[in-house]
Amino acid sequence: MTTEKIAITIDQQLLSRIDKLVAEKRFPNRSKAFQEAVTEKLQRLDRTRLTRECAKLIPYEEQQLSEEHLLGEIEWPEY
């Protein structure tokens, strides 16, 4: 994976917290701390998007649709 250097503006208190985590060896450096934080946030956003989309589904209708496709259209092998 290629990386790019960026500049950000950040609240001093937040930066102090990041520096403390680096000092405690929870992260090797600031960059890694920010990379992991951004990655985690993006993953959470993806999960919440999936949750929002699933909430739009109507369970009864989805069940009916799935059963329509199964009735008579698929021959199950005998075991």
N, C-alpha and C positions, 0 to 999 in steps of 0.2 A: 504494500500500500504506500502510495506516495503521500507526503505530507506538505502542507503549506504553512508558512509563517503568517500570522495575523496579529493585529494590535487590537486590544479591547480596552474599554474604560470600565472600571469596576469599583464598587464601594470599598473603602478602606477596611471596614470591619470584616467584610467577606474575604478580602485578600488576606487579612490577618488570620482568619480561620483556616484558609488554605495553607498558608505558611506554617501554621501550627501542625497541621496534618503531615506536611512534608518533613518538618523537624522530628515528628514522632515516627518517621519512616513508614507512614501509611501509604505514601506515594513517593516515587523516586524524585519527582520534581513538580513544579507548578504545571507545566505543560501536560504531563500525564494526568494530573488531577482534573484539569479542565477537560481533557479529551474524554475521560471516563464519565465525568458529569454530563457532558453534552450527549454522549452515546446513550447513557441511561435515560436521560430526558426524552430523547427521540424514540427510544424503545417504548417508554411509557405512553407517549403520544400515539404511537402505532397501536398499542393495546387498547387504549381508550377509544380510538377510532373504530376498531373492530367491535368493541362493546356497544358503541352507539349504533353501528350498522345492524348488529344482532337484535338490538332493542326494537328496531323497526319491523322485525318479522312478527307475524301473527302465528303463534304455535299451532293452533287448530288448522289454519290454512296450509301451513307447511306440512303438517301430518297428512292432510288430505292429498296434497300434491305427491308426496312420497308414496302413499298407498296406491294412487292411481297408476303410477309407473310400475308398481310391482304386481298388480292384479293381472294375471293372465299373460303378461308379456315376457316373463322370465321363467324358464323351465329349470327347476333346481335338480341337480344330479342326485341320484339315489346313492346312499352310502351303505 
